[in-house]
Amino acid sequence: MGYLGGMHPLGIPPAQLSDEALLHELANLHETRHDTLRHGSEDALTNHSRRTDELEREYLRRFPDREVSSARLRN
């Protein structure tokens, strides 16, 4: 993997997570975003943003045909 001991610096590589674990991690990150933004260090916010991006990209890769609500679209 290129990381020390094969471990990703921010946790398990997203591609190795089960669908359930991926959704759980995404939910946790979304729940903690506001507190991290307001009270986390710069490094914590950077890591939070990076991990969120990695997991969201993996979600979109796995579920390219996910249902998109027309009510959620913005012009």
mmCIF file as gemmi writes it, N, C-alpha and C atoms, coordinates in Angstrom:
data_model
loop_
_atom_site.group_PDB
_atom_site.id
_atom_site.type_symbol
_atom_site.label_atom_id
_atom_site.label_alt_id
_atom_site.label_comp_id
_atom_site.label_asym_id
_atom_site.label_entity_id
_atom_site.label_seq_id
_atom_site.pdbx_PDB_ins_code
_atom_site.Cartn_x
_atom_site.Cartn_y
_atom_site.Cartn_z
_atom_site.occupancy
_atom_site.B_iso_or_equiv
_atom_site.pdbx_formal_charge
_atom_site.auth_seq_id
_atom_site.auth_asym_id
_atom_site.pdbx_PDB_model_num
ATOM 1 N N . MET Axp A 1 ? 0.814 -1.201 0 1 0 ? 1 A 1
ATOM 2 C CA . MET Axp A 1 ? 0 0 0 1 0 ? 1 A 1
ATOM 3 C C . MET Axp A 1 ? 0.854 1.259 0 1 0 ? 1 A 1
ATOM 4 N N . GLY Axp A 2 ? 2.088 1.145 0.427 1 0 ? 2 A 1
ATOM 5 C CA . GLY Axp A 2 ? 2.92 2.323 0.467 1 0 ? 2 A 1
ATOM 6 C C . GLY Axp A 2 ? 2.917 3.017 1.818 1 0 ? 2 A 1
ATOM 7 N N . TYR Axp A 3 ? 2.071 2.574 2.74 1 0 ? 3 A 1
ATOM 8 C CA . TYR Axp A 3 ? 2.034 3.157 4.069 1 0 ? 3 A 1
ATOM 9 C C . TYR Axp A 3 ? 2.744 2.219 5.024 1 0 ? 3 A 1
ATOM 10 N N . LEU Axp A 4 ? 3.256 2.763 6.103 1 0 ? 4 A 1
ATOM 11 C CA . LEU Axp A 4 ? 3.951 1.986 7.112 1 0 ? 4 A 1
ATOM 12 C C . LEU Axp A 4 ? 3.076 0.829 7.575 1 0 ? 4 A 1
ATOM 13 N N . GLY Axp A 5 ? 3.555 -0.372 7.411 1 0 ? 5 A 1
ATOM 14 C CA . GLY Axp A 5 ? 2.804 -1.545 7.834 1 0 ? 5 A 1
ATOM 15 C C . GLY Axp A 5 ? 1.538 -1.779 7.033 1 0 ? 5 A 1
ATOM 16 N N . GLY Axp A 6 ? 1.392 -1.112 5.891 1 0 ? 6 A 1
ATOM 17 C CA . GLY Axp A 6 ? 0.201 -1.285 5.072 1 0 ? 6 A 1
ATOM 18 C C . GLY Axp A 6 ? -1.01 -0.534 5.589 1 0 ? 6 A 1
ATOM 19 N N . MET Axp A 7 ? -0.842 0.203 6.681 1 0 ? 7 A 1
ATOM 20 C CA . MET Axp A 7 ? -1.963 0.917 7.289 1 0 ? 7 A 1
ATOM 21 C C . MET Axp A 7 ? -2.045 2.334 6.738 1 0 ? 7 A 1
ATOM 22 N N . HIS Axp A 8 ? -3.222 2.757 6.41 1 0 ? 8 A 1
ATOM 23 C CA . HIS Axp A 8 ? -3.495 4.112 5.937 1 0 ? 8 A 1
ATOM 24 C C . HIS Axp A 8 ? -3.313 5.065 7.121 1 0 ? 8 A 1
ATOM 25 N N . PRO Axp A 9 ? -2.721 6.252 6.932 1 0 ? 9 A 1
ATOM 26 C CA . PRO Axp A 9 ? -2.473 7.151 8.065 1 0 ? 9 A 1
ATOM 27 C C . PRO Axp A 9 ? -3.749 7.613 8.769 1 0 ? 9 A 1
ATOM 28 N N . LEU Axp A 10 ? -4.883 7.566 8.108 1 0 ? 10 A 1
ATOM 29 C CA . LEU Axp A 10 ? -6.127 8.018 8.732 1 0 ? 10 A 1
ATOM 30 C C . LEU Axp A 10 ? -7.092 6.869 8.987 1 0 ? 10 A 1
ATOM 31 N N . GLY Axp A 11 ? -6.61 5.65 8.978 1 0 ? 11 A 1
ATOM 32 C CA . GLY Axp A 11 ? -7.477 4.503 9.217 1 0 ? 11 A 1
ATOM 33 C C . GLY Axp A 11 ? -7.383 3.498 8.089 1 0 ? 11 A 1
ATOM 34 N N . ILE Axp A 12 ? -8.354 2.63 8.04 1 0 ? 12 A 1
ATOM 35 C CA . ILE Axp A 12 ? -8.4 1.598 7.004 1 0 ? 12 A 1
ATOM 36 C C . ILE Axp A 12 ? -8.628 2.26 5.651 1 0 ? 12 A 1
ATOM 37 N N . PRO Axp A 13 ? -7.882 1.86 4.628 1 0 ? 13 A 1
ATOM 38 C CA . PRO Axp A 13 ? -8.123 2.432 3.3 1 0 ? 13 A 1
ATOM 39 C C . PRO Axp A 13 ? -9.59 2.246 2.903 1 0 ? 13 A 1
ATOM 40 N N . PRO Axp A 14 ? -10.205 3.276 2.348 1 0 ? 14 A 1
ATOM 41 C CA . PRO Axp A 14 ? -11.63 3.209 2.026 1 0 ? 14 A 1
ATOM 42 C C . PRO Axp A 14 ? -12.03 2.002 1.184 1 0 ? 14 A 1
ATOM 43 N N . ALA Axp A 15 ? -11.212 1.6 0.229 1 0 ? 15 A 1
ATOM 44 C CA . ALA Axp A 15 ? -11.55 0.467 -0.636 1 0 ? 15 A 1
ATOM 45 C C . ALA Axp A 15 ? -11.63 -0.845 0.132 1 0 ? 15 A 1
ATOM 46 N N . GLN Axp A 16 ? -11.022 -0.897 1.322 1 0 ? 16 A 1
ATOM 47 C CA . GLN Axp A 16 ? -11.028 -2.122 2.116 1 0 ? 16 A 1
ATOM 48 C C . GLN Axp A 16 ? -12.202 -2.19 3.091 1 0 ? 16 A 1
ATOM 49 N N . LEU Axp A 17 ? -12.961 -1.126 3.216 1 0 ? 17 A 1
ATOM 50 C CA . LEU Axp A 17 ? -14.105 -1.116 4.128 1 0 ? 17 A 1
ATOM 51 C C . LEU Axp A 17 ? -15.293 -1.838 3.502 1 0 ? 17 A 1
ATOM 52 N N . SER Axp A 18 ? -16.059 -2.524 4.339 1 0 ? 18 A 1
ATOM 53 C CA . SER Axp A 18 ? -17.323 -3.088 3.863 1 0 ? 18 A 1
ATOM 54 C C . SER Axp A 18 ? -18.272 -1.928 3.588 1 0 ? 18 A 1
ATOM 55 N N . ASP Axp A 19 ? -19.336 -2.189 2.847 1 0 ? 19 A 1
ATOM 56 C CA . ASP Axp A 19 ? -20.322 -1.132 2.59 1 0 ? 19 A 1
ATOM 57 C C . ASP Axp A 19 ? -20.856 -0.57 3.904 1 0 ? 19 A 1
ATOM 58 N N . GLU Axp A 20 ? -21.152 -1.459 4.849 1 0 ? 20 A 1
ATOM 59 C CA . GLU Axp A 20 ? -21.684 -1.032 6.148 1 0 ? 20 A 1
ATOM 60 C C . GLU Axp A 20 ? -20.683 -0.153 6.895 1 0 ? 20 A 1
ATOM 61 N N . ALA Axp A 21 ? -19.423 -0.556 6.911 1 0 ? 21 A 1
ATOM 62 C CA . ALA Axp A 21 ? -18.393 0.228 7.601 1 0 ? 21 A 1
ATOM 63 C C . ALA Axp A 21 ? -18.178 1.577 6.918 1 0 ? 21 A 1
ATOM 64 N N . LEU Axp A 22 ? -18.221 1.595 5.597 1 0 ? 22 A 1
ATOM 65 C CA . LEU Axp A 22 ? -18.074 2.847 4.854 1 0 ? 22 A 1
ATOM 66 C C . LEU Axp A 22 ? -19.189 3.818 5.23 1 0 ? 22 A 1
ATOM 67 N N . LEU Axp A 23 ? -20.428 3.343 5.224 1 0 ? 23 A 1
ATOM 68 C CA . LEU Axp A 23 ? -21.561 4.203 5.581 1 0 ? 23 A 1
ATOM 69 C C . LEU Axp A 23 ? -21.477 4.667 7.029 1 0 ? 23 A 1
ATOM 70 N N . HIS Axp A 24 ? -21.019 3.789 7.917 1 0 ? 24 A 1
ATOM 71 C CA . HIS Axp A 24 ? -20.869 4.151 9.332 1 0 ? 24 A 1
ATOM 72 C C . HIS Axp A 24 ? -19.815 5.25 9.496 1 0 ? 24 A 1
ATOM 73 N N . GLU Axp A 25 ? -18.676 5.09 8.845 1 0 ? 25 A 1
ATOM 74 C CA . GLU Axp A 25 ? -17.619 6.111 8.942 1 0 ? 25 A 1
ATOM 75 C C . GLU Axp A 25 ? -18.072 7.441 8.355 1 0 ? 25 A 1
ATOM 76 N N . LEU Axp A 26 ? -18.771 7.398 7.224 1 0 ? 26 A 1
ATOM 77 C CA . LEU Axp A 26 ? -19.279 8.64 6.625 1 0 ? 26 A 1
ATOM 78 C C . LEU Axp A 26 ? -20.258 9.338 7.563 1 0 ? 26 A 1
ATOM 79 N N . ALA Axp A 27 ? -21.163 8.579 8.159 1 0 ? 27 A 1
ATOM 80 C CA . ALA Axp A 27 ? -22.133 9.169 9.086 1 0 ? 27 A 1
ATOM 81 C C . ALA Axp A 27 ? -21.418 9.806 10.271 1 0 ? 27 A 1
ATOM 82 N N . ASN Axp A 28 ? -20.409 9.128 10.797 1 0 ? 28 A 1
ATOM 83 C CA . ASN Axp A 28 ? -19.663 9.667 11.927 1 0 ? 28 A 1
ATOM 84 C C . ASN Axp A 28 ? -18.94 10.957 11.547 1 0 ? 28 A 1
ATOM 85 N N . LEU Axp A 29 ? -18.312 10.978 10.385 1 0 ? 29 A 1
ATOM 86 C CA . LEU Axp A 29 ? -17.614 12.186 9.943 1 0 ? 29 A 1
ATOM 87 C C . LEU Axp A 29 ? -18.581 13.348 9.74 1 0 ? 29 A 1
ATOM 88 N N . HIS Axp A 30 ? -19.735 13.069 9.158 1 0 ? 30 A 1
ATOM 89 C CA . HIS Axp A 30 ? -20.711 14.137 8.945 1 0 ? 30 A 1
ATOM 90 C C . HIS Axp A 30 ? -21.246 14.666 10.275 1 0 ? 30 A 1
ATOM 91 N N . GLU Axp A 31 ? -21.403 13.777 11.27 1 0 ? 31 A 1
ATOM 92 C CA . GLU Axp A 31 ? -21.875 14.201 12.59 1 0 ? 31 A 1
ATOM 93 C C . GLU Axp A 31 ? -20.847 15.062 13.324 1 0 ? 31 A 1
ATOM 94 N N . THR Axp A 32 ? -19.57 14.818 13.094 1 0 ? 32 A 1
ATOM 95 C CA . THR Axp A 32 ? -18.524 15.522 13.845 1 0 ? 32 A 1
ATOM 96 C C . THR Axp A 32 ? -17.943 16.723 13.101 1 0 ? 32 A 1
ATOM 97 N N . ARG Axp A 33 ? -18.405 16.982 11.896 1 0 ? 33 A 1
ATOM 98 C CA . ARG Axp A 33 ? -17.819 18.05 11.074 1 0 ? 33 A 1
ATOM 99 C C . ARG Axp A 33 ? -17.87 19.42 11.744 1 0 ? 33 A 1
ATOM 100 N N . HIS Axp A 34 ? -19.031 19.797 12.236 1 0 ? 34 A 1
ATOM 101 C CA . HIS Axp A 34 ? -19.196 21.141 12.799 1 0 ? 34 A 1
ATOM 102 C C . HIS Axp A 34 ? -18.262 21.363 13.996 1 0 ? 34 A 1
ATOM 103 N N . ASP Axp A 35 ? -18.201 20.387 14.897 1 0 ? 35 A 1
ATOM 104 C CA . ASP Axp A 35 ? -17.314 20.527 16.055 1 0 ? 35 A 1
ATOM 105 C C . ASP Axp A 35 ? -15.848 20.572 15.637 1 0 ? 35 A 1
ATOM 106 N N . THR Axp A 36 ? -15.481 19.789 14.642 1 0 ? 36 A 1
ATOM 107 C CA . THR Axp A 36 ? -14.097 19.814 14.163 1 0 ? 36 A 1
ATOM 108 C C . THR Axp A 36 ? -13.769 21.17 13.559 1 0 ? 36 A 1
ATOM 109 N N . LEU Axp A 37 ? -14.691 21.717 12.802 1 0 ? 37 A 1
ATOM 110 C CA . LEU Axp A 37 ? -14.487 23.036 12.205 1 0 ? 37 A 1
ATOM 111 C C . LEU Axp A 37 ? -14.339 24.107 13.281 1 0 ? 37 A 1
ATOM 112 N N . ARG Axp A 38 ? -15.201 24.073 14.271 1 0 ? 38 A 1
ATOM 113 C CA . ARG Axp A 38 ? -15.199 25.124 15.291 1 0 ? 38 A 1
ATOM 114 C C . ARG Axp A 38 ? -14.099 24.971 16.329 1 0 ? 38 A 1
ATOM 115 N N . HIS Axp A 39 ? -13.758 23.729 16.684 1 0 ? 39 A 1
ATOM 116 C CA . HIS Axp A 39 ? -12.893 23.539 17.845 1 0 ? 39 A 1
ATOM 117 C C . HIS Axp A 39 ? -11.644 22.702 17.592 1 0 ? 39 A 1
ATOM 118 N N . GLY Axp A 40 ? -11.511 22.136 16.399 1 0 ? 40 A 1
ATOM 119 C CA . GLY Axp A 40 ? -10.356 21.289 16.122 1 0 ? 40 A 1
ATOM 120 C C . GLY Axp A 40 ? -9.139 22.104 15.71 1 0 ? 40 A 1
ATOM 121 N N . SER Axp A 41 ? -7.981 21.5 15.877 1 0 ? 41 A 1
ATOM 122 C CA . SER Axp A 41 ? -6.747 22.142 15.414 1 0 ? 41 A 1
ATOM 123 C C . SER Axp A 41 ? -6.744 22.167 13.889 1 0 ? 41 A 1
ATOM 124 N N . GLU Axp A 42 ? -5.82 22.914 13.331 1 0 ? 42 A 1
ATOM 125 C CA . GLU Axp A 42 ? -5.699 22.965 11.873 1 0 ? 42 A 1
ATOM 126 C C . GLU Axp A 42 ? -5.42 21.574 11.306 1 0 ? 42 A 1
ATOM 127 N N . ASP Axp A 43 ? -4.55 20.816 11.987 1 0 ? 43 A 1
ATOM 128 C CA . ASP Axp A 43 ? -4.256 19.451 11.538 1 0 ? 43 A 1
ATOM 129 C C . ASP Axp A 43 ? -5.492 18.56 11.613 1 0 ? 43 A 1
ATOM 130 N N . ALA Axp A 44 ? -6.264 18.703 12.681 1 0 ? 44 A 1
ATOM 131 C CA . ALA Axp A 44 ? -7.48 17.893 12.827 1 0 ? 44 A 1
ATOM 132 C C . ALA Axp A 44 ? -8.467 18.202 11.71 1 0 ? 44 A 1
ATOM 133 N N . LEU Axp A 45 ? -8.626 19.467 11.388 1 0 ? 45 A 1
ATOM 134 C CA . LEU Axp A 45 ? -9.552 19.856 10.324 1 0 ? 45 A 1
ATOM 135 C C . LEU Axp A 45 ? -9.055 19.356 8.965 1 0 ? 45 A 1
ATOM 136 N N . THR Axp A 46 ? -7.758 19.456 8.73 1 0 ? 46 A 1
ATOM 137 C CA . THR Axp A 46 ? -7.181 18.955 7.482 1 0 ? 46 A 1
ATOM 138 C C . THR Axp A 46 ? -7.395 17.453 7.353 1 0 ? 46 A 1
ATOM 139 N N . ASN Axp A 47 ? -7.125 16.712 8.423 1 0 ? 47 A 1
ATOM 140 C CA . ASN Axp A 47 ? -7.311 15.259 8.393 1 0 ? 47 A 1
ATOM 141 C C . ASN Axp A 47 ? -8.778 14.887 8.225 1 0 ? 47 A 1
ATOM 142 N N . HIS Axp A 48 ? -9.662 15.613 8.898 1 0 ? 48 A 1
ATOM 143 C CA . HIS Axp A 48 ? -11.102 15.363 8.793 1 0 ? 48 A 1
ATOM 144 C C . HIS Axp A 48 ? -11.558 15.583 7.352 1 0 ? 48 A 1
ATOM 145 N N . SER Axp A 49 ? -11.11 16.674 6.757 1 0 ? 49 A 1
ATOM 146 C CA . SER Axp A 49 ? -11.483 16.982 5.371 1 0 ? 49 A 1
ATOM 147 C C . SER Axp A 49 ? -10.949 15.927 4.41 1 0 ? 49 A 1
ATOM 148 N N . ARG Axp A 50 ? -9.706 15.526 4.605 1 0 ? 50 A 1
ATOM 149 C CA . ARG Axp A 50 ? -9.081 14.533 3.736 1 0 ? 50 A 1
ATOM 150 C C . ARG Axp A 50 ? -9.808 13.189 3.834 1 0 ? 50 A 1
ATOM 151 N N . ARG Axp A 51 ? -10.098 12.768 5.055 1 0 ? 51 A 1
ATOM 152 C CA . ARG Axp A 51 ? -10.776 11.478 5.235 1 0 ? 51 A 1
ATOM 153 C C . ARG Axp A 51 ? -12.196 11.528 4.666 1 0 ? 51 A 1
ATOM 154 N N . THR Axp A 52 ? -12.892 12.627 4.883 1 0 ? 52 A 1
ATOM 155 C CA . THR Axp A 52 ? -14.239 12.771 4.335 1 0 ? 52 A 1
ATOM 156 C C . THR Axp A 52 ? -14.197 12.676 2.818 1 0 ? 52 A 1
ATOM 157 N N . ASP Axp A 53 ? -13.257 13.359 2.203 1 0 ? 53 A 1
ATOM 158 C CA . ASP Axp A 53 ? -13.12 13.324 0.743 1 0 ? 53 A 1
ATOM 159 C C . ASP Axp A 53 ? -12.842 11.903 0.253 1 0 ? 53 A 1
ATOM 160 N N . GLU Axp A 54 ? -11.92 11.206 0.913 1 0 ? 54 A 1
ATOM 161 C CA . GLU Axp A 54 ? -11.589 9.836 0.514 1 0 ? 54 A 1
ATOM 162 C C . GLU Axp A 54 ? -12.807 8.922 0.596 1 0 ? 54 A 1
ATOM 163 N N . LEU Axp A 55 ? -13.55 9.026 1.698 1 0 ? 55 A 1
ATOM 164 C CA . LEU Axp A 55 ? -14.703 8.146 1.892 1 0 ? 55 A 1
ATOM 165 C C . LEU Axp A 55 ? -15.844 8.5 0.948 1 0 ? 55 A 1
ATOM 166 N N . GLU Axp A 56 ? -16.059 9.784 0.716 1 0 ? 56 A 1
ATOM 167 C CA . GLU Axp A 56 ? -17.122 10.184 -0.215 1 0 ? 56 A 1
ATOM 168 C C . GLU Axp A 56 ? -16.797 9.74 -1.639 1 0 ? 56 A 1
ATOM 169 N N . ARG Axp A 57 ? -15.543 9.846 -2.043 1 0 ? 57 A 1
ATOM 170 C CA . ARG Axp A 57 ? -15.147 9.371 -3.376 1 0 ? 57 A 1
ATOM 171 C C . ARG Axp A 57 ? -15.363 7.859 -3.5 1 0 ? 57 A 1
ATOM 172 N N . GLU Axp A 58 ? -15.032 7.133 -2.446 1 0 ? 58 A 1
ATOM 173 C CA . GLU Axp A 58 ? -15.24 5.685 -2.464 1 0 ? 58 A 1
ATOM 174 C C . GLU Axp A 58 ? -16.731 5.362 -2.543 1 0 ? 58 A 1
ATOM 175 N N . TYR Axp A 59 ? -17.547 6.091 -1.808 1 0 ? 59 A 1
ATOM 176 C CA . TYR Axp A 59 ? -18.994 5.885 -1.863 1 0 ? 59 A 1
ATOM 177 C C . TYR Axp A 59 ? -19.508 6.092 -3.288 1 0 ? 59 A 1
ATOM 178 N N . LEU Axp A 60 ? -19.093 7.176 -3.915 1 0 ? 60 A 1
ATOM 179 C CA . LEU Axp A 60 ? -19.534 7.462 -5.28 1 0 ? 60 A 1
ATOM 180 C C . LEU Axp A 60 ? -19.017 6.427 -6.276 1 0 ? 60 A 1
ATOM 181 N N . ARG Axp A 61 ? -17.828 5.901 -6.032 1 0 ? 61 A 1
ATOM 182 C CA . ARG Axp A 61 ? -17.285 4.852 -6.899 1 0 ? 61 A 1
ATOM 183 C C . ARG Axp A 61 ? -18.134 3.581 -6.795 1 0 ? 61 A 1
ATOM 184 N N . ARG Axp A 62 ? -18.521 3.24 -5.573 1 0 ? 62 A 1
ATOM 185 C CA . ARG Axp A 62 ? -19.299 2.015 -5.362 1 0 ? 62 A 1
ATOM 186 C C . ARG Axp A 62 ? -20.749 2.142 -5.808 1 0 ? 62 A 1
ATOM 187 N N . PHE Axp A 63 ? -21.284 3.332 -5.672 1 0 ? 63 A 1
ATOM 188 C CA . PHE Axp A 63 ? -22.71 3.533 -5.935 1 0 ? 63 A 1
ATOM 189 C C . PHE Axp A 63 ? -22.936 4.626 -6.982 1 0 ? 63 A 1
ATOM 190 N N . PRO Axp A 64 ? -22.426 4.434 -8.198 1 0 ? 64 A 1
ATOM 191 C CA . PRO Axp A 64 ? -22.564 5.478 -9.225 1 0 ? 64 A 1
ATOM 192 C C . PRO Axp A 64 ? -24.016 5.71 -9.645 1 0 ? 64 A 1
ATOM 193 N N . ASP Axp A 65 ? -24.859 4.718 -9.438 1 0 ? 65 A 1
ATOM 194 C CA . ASP Axp A 65 ? -26.261 4.838 -9.839 1 0 ? 65 A 1
ATOM 195 C C . ASP Axp A 65 ? -27.18 5.09 -8.648 1 0 ? 65 A 1
ATOM 196 N N . ARG Axp A 66 ? -26.623 5.673 -7.585 1 0 ? 66 A 1
ATOM 197 C CA . ARG Axp A 66 ? -27.439 5.938 -6.4 1 0 ? 66 A 1
ATOM 198 C C . ARG Axp A 66 ? -28.621 6.818 -6.786 1 0 ? 66 A 1
ATOM 199 N N . GLU Axp A 67 ? -29.683 6.711 -6.023 1 0 ? 67 A 1
ATOM 200 C CA . GLU Axp A 67 ? -30.867 7.524 -6.301 1 0 ? 67 A 1
ATOM 201 C C . GLU Axp A 67 ? -30.569 8.981 -5.958 1 0 ? 67 A 1
ATOM 202 N N . VAL Axp A 68 ? -30.818 9.865 -6.893 1 0 ? 68 A 1
ATOM 203 C CA . VAL Axp A 68 ? -30.61 11.297 -6.681 1 0 ? 68 A 1
ATOM 204 C C . VAL Axp A 68 ? -31.982 11.95 -6.637 1 0 ? 68 A 1
ATOM 205 N N . SER Axp A 69 ? -32.264 12.619 -5.537 1 0 ? 69 A 1
ATOM 206 C CA . SER Axp A 69 ? -33.553 13.28 -5.358 1 0 ? 69 A 1
ATOM 207 C C . SER Axp A 69 ? -33.565 14.605 -6.107 1 0 ? 69 A 1
ATOM 208 N N . SER Axp A 70 ? -34.593 14.812 -6.912 1 0 ? 70 A 1
ATOM 209 C CA . SER Axp A 70 ? -34.697 16.082 -7.645 1 0 ? 70 A 1
ATOM 210 C C . SER Axp A 70 ? -34.848 17.258 -6.69 1 0 ? 70 A 1
ATOM 211 N N . ALA Axp A 71 ? -35.366 17.012 -5.502 1 0 ? 71 A 1
ATOM 212 C CA . ALA Axp A 71 ? -35.51 18.074 -4.508 1 0 ? 71 A 1
ATOM 213 C C . ALA Axp A 71 ? -34.156 18.527 -3.964 1 0 ? 71 A 1
ATOM 214 N N . ARG Axp A 72 ? -33.114 17.699 -4.152 1 0 ? 72 A 1
ATOM 215 C CA . ARG Axp A 72 ? -31.781 18.029 -3.645 1 0 ? 72 A 1
ATOM 216 C C . ARG Axp A 72 ? -30.901 18.699 -4.69 1 0 ? 72 A 1
ATOM 217 N N . LEU Axp A 73 ? -31.403 18.849 -5.904 1 0 ? 73 A 1
ATOM 218 C CA . LEU Axp A 73 ? -30.612 19.463 -6.974 1 0 ? 73 A 1
ATOM 219 C C . LEU Axp A 73 ? -30.641 20.976 -6.862 1 0 ? 73 A 1
ATOM 220 N N . ARG Axp A 74 ? -29.522 21.578 -7.175 1 0 ? 74 A 1
ATOM 221 C CA . ARG Axp A 74 ? -29.435 23.044 -7.18 1 0 ? 74 A 1
ATOM 222 C C . ARG Axp A 74 ? -29.088 23.495 -8.58 1 0 ? 74 A 1
ATOM 223 N N . ASN Axp A 75 ? -29.634 24.616 -8.97 1 0 ? 75 A 1
ATOM 224 C CA . ASN Axp A 75 ? -29.358 25.163 -10.306 1 0 ? 75 A 1
ATOM 225 C C . ASN Axp A 75 ? -28.106 25.987 -10.315 1 0 ? 75 A 1
